[in-house]
Amino acid sequence: MNAANLAKTAYAAPDQPTRTLRGTEYEVFARITHRLQVAHALGDAGFASLARALYDNRRLWTTLASDVADPGNQLPAPLRARIFYLAEFTNLHSSKVLAGSATAEVLIDINTSIMKGLRQSGGAQ
């Protein structure tokens, strides 16, 4: 895409609402969680899709863990610790899902809970 096309698309939808950071986080969680749900529902036939969704979910949680580990992060320390723990749990549990010794249900539940929290905080705008 050249610079002229980028310039045109940058302002193509000025009537779209501006998303907050929480809204963007909610959207990322929603997309990945939906993909986890669909792949999980397919059972064995959805394993490749599940593996891709798990990979993206791990990347999301690794990004969150990195963010809350930053000394400059302004979230309260107990919340930062809980998010970091969830990131570690998600990574470990994803390995178990890929090995066939666990299901993705708990990962879907965790993401859904995070989405509810983001929505209550005004995140889904």
Backbone bond lengths (Angstrom), bond angles and torsions (degrees), N, CA, C in turn:
res aa  C-N    CA-C-N  psi(-1)  N-CA   C-N-CA  omega(-1)  CA-C   N-CA-C  phi
1 M - - - 1.453 - - 1.530 107.14 -
2 N 1.314 116.15 132.14 1.453 118.30 -179.07 1.530 111.32 -89.04
3 A 1.321 115.65 174.70 1.473 121.04 -174.93 1.518 112.43 -62.36
4 A 1.329 117.72 -36.44 1.475 120.33 -179.71 1.522 110.77 -65.37
5 N 1.327 116.45 -42.10 1.470 119.38 178.14 1.519 111.48 -65.96
6 L 1.327 116.53 -40.12 1.459 120.04 177.58 1.528 111.11 -61.39
7 A 1.317 115.98 -41.93 1.467 119.93 179.38 1.522 111.35 -63.31
8 K 1.335 116.62 -40.84 1.467 120.55 179.65 1.522 111.21 -64.73
9 T 1.328 116.66 -44.65 1.462 119.73 -176.91 1.521 112.27 -73.80
10 A 1.303 117.79 -23.69 1.463 120.55 -179.54 1.520 111.58 -63.14
11 Y 1.314 116.66 -30.97 1.465 121.16 -177.77 1.520 111.98 -117.44
12 A 1.327 116.92 20.00 1.463 121.19 -174.94 1.522 113.15 -67.71
13 A 1.313 118.42 -31.18 1.472 120.73 -176.06 1.528 110.24 -127.80
14 P 1.321 118.24 68.07 1.466 119.53 -177.65 1.517 113.60 -68.35
15 D 1.332 117.71 -14.39 1.459 120.22 179.90 1.525 112.64 -83.57
16 Q 1.330 117.59 -5.63 1.455 121.51 178.33 1.526 109.64 -72.45
17 P 1.333 117.28 137.51 1.461 118.74 179.16 1.525 111.31 -66.90
18 T 1.311 115.64 148.40 1.453 121.39 176.43 1.517 108.13 -76.90
19 R 1.318 115.86 131.49 1.453 119.68 179.69 1.515 110.11 -85.21
20 T 1.326 114.15 144.22 1.454 119.54 172.57 1.529 107.94 -81.64
21 L 1.326 116.60 168.81 1.464 119.32 175.91 1.523 110.41 -61.48
22 R 1.323 116.47 -39.83 1.462 119.95 177.91 1.523 110.76 -64.43
23 G 1.316 116.09 -37.84 1.459 120.55 178.41 1.516 111.34 -63.76
24 T 1.309 115.85 -39.62 1.463 120.44 177.28 1.525 110.34 -66.49
25 E 1.329 117.39 -43.48 1.465 120.70 176.86 1.527 110.43 -59.52
26 Y 1.324 115.86 -44.23 1.465 120.31 178.94 1.527 110.38 -58.45
27 E 1.307 116.63 -45.55 1.470 121.26 -178.15 1.524 111.28 -61.63
28 V 1.319 117.51 -42.33 1.470 121.02 178.81 1.530 109.89 -64.01
29 F 1.318 116.56 -46.68 1.466 119.63 177.24 1.525 111.03 -60.05
30 A 1.316 117.33 -42.79 1.466 121.11 -178.10 1.526 111.37 -62.22
31 R 1.311 116.88 -44.52 1.470 119.83 -179.58 1.523 111.90 -63.61
32 I 1.315 115.83 -47.81 1.469 119.34 -178.28 1.521 110.63 -67.28
33 T 1.314 117.49 -41.40 1.464 120.65 -179.36 1.522 110.70 -64.15
34 H 1.311 117.53 -39.88 1.459 121.08 177.09 1.532 110.30 -60.89
35 R 1.319 116.35 -44.46 1.462 119.98 179.10 1.524 111.36 -63.54
36 L 1.335 117.22 -39.17 1.467 120.37 176.16 1.528 110.68 -62.24
37 Q 1.330 116.84 -43.88 1.464 121.56 -179.11 1.527 111.46 -62.26
38 V 1.315 116.53 -47.67 1.462 120.92 -178.51 1.529 110.46 -62.59
39 A 1.319 116.66 -47.86 1.462 120.55 -178.94 1.525 111.11 -64.49
40 H 1.325 117.19 -41.21 1.461 121.45 178.73 1.525 110.61 -61.93
41 A 1.328 116.87 -41.05 1.463 121.38 -179.22 1.530 112.20 -65.46
42 L 1.318 117.98 -25.91 1.462 121.61 179.72 1.525 113.10 -76.82
43 G 1.308 116.92 -12.40 1.465 120.24 -179.71 1.518 111.12 66.60
44 D 1.328 116.00 -141.63 1.468 120.96 -177.70 1.524 112.35 -58.78
45 A 1.306 117.38 -33.28 1.465 121.17 -178.78 1.527 111.69 -66.55
46 G 1.314 117.61 -20.57 1.453 121.09 -178.75 1.516 114.26 -102.03
47 F 1.340 117.03 16.47 1.462 119.21 -174.34 1.527 112.83 -60.31
48 A 1.326 118.06 -43.12 1.463 119.98 -179.28 1.531 110.42 -63.17
49 S 1.317 116.70 -41.75 1.468 120.61 177.91 1.523 110.57 -66.07
50 L 1.323 115.67 -39.04 1.464 120.18 178.45 1.525 110.40 -63.78
51 A 1.322 116.90 -42.81 1.474 120.38 179.52 1.526 110.65 -60.72
52 R 1.330 117.51 -41.99 1.474 120.70 178.48 1.526 111.12 -65.72
53 A 1.341 116.37 -42.01 1.470 120.00 179.47 1.530 110.69 -66.36
54 L 1.326 117.03 -39.04 1.462 120.71 177.44 1.526 110.66 -63.55
55 Y 1.313 116.36 -40.20 1.463 120.63 177.89 1.532 110.34 -60.07
56 D 1.323 116.22 -47.47 1.467 119.79 179.87 1.525 111.49 -66.45
57 N 1.320 116.79 -36.38 1.463 120.41 178.15 1.532 110.18 -65.56
58 R 1.311 116.38 -41.19 1.466 120.26 176.72 1.524 111.00 -62.29
59 R 1.323 117.16 -42.29 1.469 120.79 178.28 1.524 110.41 -61.05
60 L 1.332 116.76 -42.34 1.457 120.97 178.31 1.525 110.21 -60.04
61 W 1.319 116.75 -50.19 1.459 120.58 -176.81 1.525 111.90 -68.98
62 T 1.335 117.87 -32.17 1.459 120.81 175.57 1.532 109.90 -65.91
63 T 1.310 116.41 -39.63 1.462 120.75 176.75 1.522 110.61 -63.09
64 L 1.336 116.23 -43.55 1.463 119.90 178.33 1.527 110.96 -63.34
65 A 1.332 116.85 -42.95 1.471 120.69 179.90 1.525 110.42 -61.93
66 S 1.312 115.95 -42.90 1.460 120.00 178.50 1.525 110.85 -62.42
67 D 1.311 115.91 -41.02 1.462 120.30 -179.39 1.527 111.61 -65.05
68 V 1.328 117.65 -45.31 1.467 119.26 -177.57 1.526 112.16 -75.81
69 A 1.335 117.57 -17.31 1.465 120.50 177.04 1.531 111.69 -80.44
70 D 1.312 116.20 -15.05 1.467 121.06 179.31 1.526 109.34 -67.33
71 P 1.326 118.18 126.05 1.469 120.35 -179.98 1.536 113.97 -57.78
72 G 1.317 117.00 -23.62 1.449 120.58 -179.99 1.520 114.33 -83.69
73 N 1.338 116.73 -2.94 1.460 119.76 -179.90 1.519 109.41 -64.16
74 Q 1.331 116.76 133.40 1.461 121.74 -173.47 1.528 114.74 -92.41
75 L 1.333 117.51 -1.50 1.464 118.92 177.57 1.532 109.87 -67.59
76 P 1.332 116.71 153.32 1.467 119.10 176.54 1.534 110.64 -60.52
77 A 1.310 116.21 144.07 1.470 121.59 -176.51 1.528 113.42 -54.52
78 P 1.347 119.64 -43.26 1.471 118.25 179.38 1.536 113.09 -62.56
79 L 1.318 117.24 -37.05 1.467 120.61 178.06 1.524 110.26 -68.72
80 R 1.324 116.24 -40.83 1.460 119.93 177.34 1.528 110.44 -60.03
81 A 1.317 116.99 -41.68 1.465 121.26 -179.71 1.528 110.89 -64.79
82 R 1.326 116.94 -41.07 1.476 120.12 179.56 1.526 111.01 -65.55
83 I 1.322 116.85 -41.09 1.465 120.20 178.65 1.528 110.09 -64.52
84 F 1.320 116.85 -42.06 1.460 120.49 178.50 1.528 110.65 -62.72
85 Y 1.336 116.73 -42.69 1.463 120.30 177.82 1.530 110.56 -61.13
86 L 1.333 117.12 -44.16 1.468 120.14 179.56 1.521 111.21 -62.11
87 A 1.322 116.94 -36.26 1.466 120.46 177.46 1.537 110.30 -63.84
88 E 1.317 116.53 -43.53 1.465 120.00 178.10 1.523 110.97 -64.26
89 F 1.336 115.90 -44.32 1.463 120.15 178.85 1.523 110.68 -61.21
90 T 1.324 116.71 -44.35 1.462 121.32 -179.07 1.522 110.82 -60.02
91 N 1.312 117.08 -42.97 1.456 121.21 178.76 1.527 111.19 -62.43
92 L 1.309 116.66 -48.45 1.457 121.28 -179.42 1.529 111.46 -64.56
93 H 1.323 117.05 -46.09 1.461 120.26 -177.97 1.534 111.32 -67.20
94 S 1.321 117.33 -34.49 1.468 120.47 177.24 1.523 110.60 -60.07
95 S 1.331 116.91 -39.14 1.464 120.78 177.03 1.515 110.75 -61.65
96 K 1.314 116.58 -39.76 1.466 120.79 178.91 1.528 111.05 -66.96
97 V 1.332 116.85 -38.45 1.471 120.37 178.05 1.521 109.39 -63.98
98 L 1.312 116.75 -45.57 1.464 120.17 179.73 1.521 112.26 -63.58
99 A 1.331 116.80 -31.80 1.465 121.57 178.44 1.525 112.31 -79.30
100 G 1.323 116.68 -9.86 1.461 120.61 179.24 1.515 114.28 85.73
101 S 1.334 117.69 10.15 1.458 119.89 -178.50 1.531 113.15 -100.34
102 A 1.340 116.91 4.46 1.467 121.33 178.21 1.526 108.18 -154.92
103 T 1.330 115.49 167.97 1.461 119.91 177.17 1.534 109.24 -109.91
104 A 1.308 115.34 168.83 1.465 121.28 -178.61 1.527 112.42 -84.37
105 E 1.319 117.92 -0.01 1.465 120.67 -174.36 1.523 113.48 -55.94
106 V 1.318 118.16 -44.54 1.465 120.29 -178.30 1.531 111.15 -66.79
107 L 1.327 117.02 -33.76 1.466 119.94 177.44 1.527 110.53 -67.08
108 I 1.318 115.49 -39.12 1.468 120.64 176.60 1.523 109.53 -64.14
109 D 1.319 116.83 -42.26 1.471 121.08 179.11 1.532 111.47 -62.89
110 I 1.319 116.40 -42.82 1.469 120.55 179.75 1.528 109.76 -61.70
111 N 1.329 116.02 -49.91 1.457 119.41 -179.35 1.523 111.66 -61.30
112 T 1.327 116.18 -40.18 1.465 120.39 179.32 1.528 110.62 -63.51
113 S 1.311 117.10 -39.49 1.462 120.65 177.62 1.526 111.23 -64.45
114 I 1.324 115.95 -40.66 1.464 119.84 177.60 1.529 109.63 -63.27
115 M 1.316 116.36 -42.16 1.468 120.43 179.28 1.528 110.93 -61.92
116 K 1.320 116.67 -40.44 1.468 119.77 177.96 1.527 110.28 -62.53
117 G 1.318 116.58 -41.90 1.454 120.51 178.27 1.523 112.15 -63.85
118 L 1.325 116.00 -40.91 1.463 119.73 177.68 1.525 111.18 -65.59
119 R 1.315 116.25 -38.51 1.461 120.33 179.61 1.526 110.63 -67.16
120 Q 1.329 117.79 -41.59 1.470 121.38 179.31 1.513 110.86 -65.80
121 S 1.311 116.25 -26.28 1.469 120.78 179.66 1.520 111.80 -89.23
122 G 1.329 115.81 9.30 1.456 119.81 -179.22 1.508 113.21 83.53
123 G 1.347 116.87 23.53 1.448 120.07 -175.05 1.502 116.12 -79.26
124 A 1.318 119.54 -27.79 1.462 120.68 -174.91 1.513 110.36 -93.85
125 Q 1.311 115.45 68.05 1.460 120.61 180.00 1.499 110.17 -106.19
